[in-house]
Amino acid sequence: MSAKLYVLISGYQTIAKKKLLSTAEANQKIYIPVPYFLLDLGSDKILIDTGISENSNSAGALSDNSSVAEDGNPIKALHKIGIEQKDIKYIIHTHLHFDHAANTKYFPNSEVIVQLSELRAAFSDDPLIKHGYVEDDIRYSSIKWQPITSMRSLFGNRVFILPTLGHTPGHQSLLIRLKNYGNVIIAGDAAPLKDNIEKNIAPGVASNPDEAFYSIKSLKEFAYFENAQIWYGHDPEFFKNVNLSPEYYD
Ligand SMILES: [Zn+2]
């Protein structure tokens, strides 16, 4: 079957815009969606990130004016489109910040693909490196981590993983090949907003600001080379115009 890409919204947060765009004014706030994605390749069903959680410890990390959406429970959200938790063979994480990984623990049957450097950062003892991760969400022996290093072509070259380090030590973006819609790059927090790409500005939250800046350049080069559309991580205007699950892109 041809690939189907579903967009789900786990919730919303109001945060300092500077966290997403390093040049924003210190007092500027932005209301952002927190998405995750399902890629249905027929026999292989893959979650891309798992969002913030309805009742997980990550709730403590949420800012004021945050809310968990109806699809914040991925098991219920997937059930609505006829997919059960056990059907999810893989989870691919852009990174392990709490708003991207809170529900991973609910998928003990899935292999969880993440950069090795990201895993190390998430479980680091260094409080500076650990910022943004909620270890209680991801320290489950049932999670089947499948660490990778660098780039990877997966599922018959229908998914390509491009490391886009800098927001976190092991951030990665994904290129997905869709037959009708064309190529999509899930940028994640390497480019949370359209302005990161259009104006070459790194996110303010960055474990390595230089790397974060060069990852934006890489994303643009990659998008040009692959004739792909970049889907920004949390851009409110962008997600206003996206077709959400149960609709999909194929
Ligand atoms: Zn992040």
Residues whose N, C-alpha, C, O or C-beta is under 5 A from the ligand:
A	BS01	ZN	H97 D189
